[in-house]
């Protein structure tokens, strides 16, 4: 068997300010880093059950999202799926309920990957805006760092797209990522 397939899934509604942080983190990771072939980044938005196929195709799922947990805005948490199931309620987020339903389907199909949720307490999910609040924008790099650490822990590799040193995860091995002339 080859390397574990890792799916980094950014979820949330980008129209509701901080609610879209999961999608925004995935976008920024795609812009700033190259990943080993066993790592896939996906903007899951609020797609719910439409995410079943990519989820069941993964061995390790990293969900990035806004998490309403009563912490101060900007607090970052890493949760197991079991903990998330206990804490979720309809008042938190409809897309989180859709995500839990999708994960329940994957579990029923005996294709539920190891799942970790990395989330941040939002400051504003009520304002219609494509921009993150200043509090959440200032914590985006820390959230990205937590995701990168989890990718490495799961056996994925990555390196910054900007010139610099190679960053290795436990499963980097020799995947021969090619950089374009513009990246060199």
Steps between C-alpha positions, in 0.01 A plus 500: 500500500626850416491819699190603690275724294443825688208732427507854640142620479422869552133550578282802565301774336732771363207743476469517879833656595684270746275204417718456189833462681534131409470577129734800531766290674489237225528773234804651675667162549457426128650839417797482739599129505555201277404161642608140458282294263313336789358836619188652344353836596131560432266798535195323643302818556157389623466199269399242763424158347668595173827461692440129569711376208816699579463424873465125449802504269726630779682314777541814710259796498593843634199732518568873536205705623363773724398339830256665739613375839473800732873573487633850433502590128817368339542200733619199302393146589582155368218251555433137429178411322364347822547827687344702218194272496444567871537878466306574184152646507275651234573852629870463420491447125277331248797397286656326802183292530530420127863405554410270791228340287751445220750347743224275640433377144872430454500308828195297390688414178798395715708765322538763771858628504685595817354848557639807674325838511716810533287801571505856615246692707354759262439862590223577249288250306194722459635776274470449125859553390765315301769641734612334822488706818834647608516262798462190283719635219778557756474133613481342153875422490476324838207295374695414185795392717274265697375348171856459368603327823208259465590430136855412607372286790277308258789429263472783249770733381506861391731784418454875459450607141733795558871423466638356821566182686303183450257420781460128558217304653536144622375359169684732261731234357593570141199636319691727257279806515597721208518874529439728207758753389292773667525316834881453484 
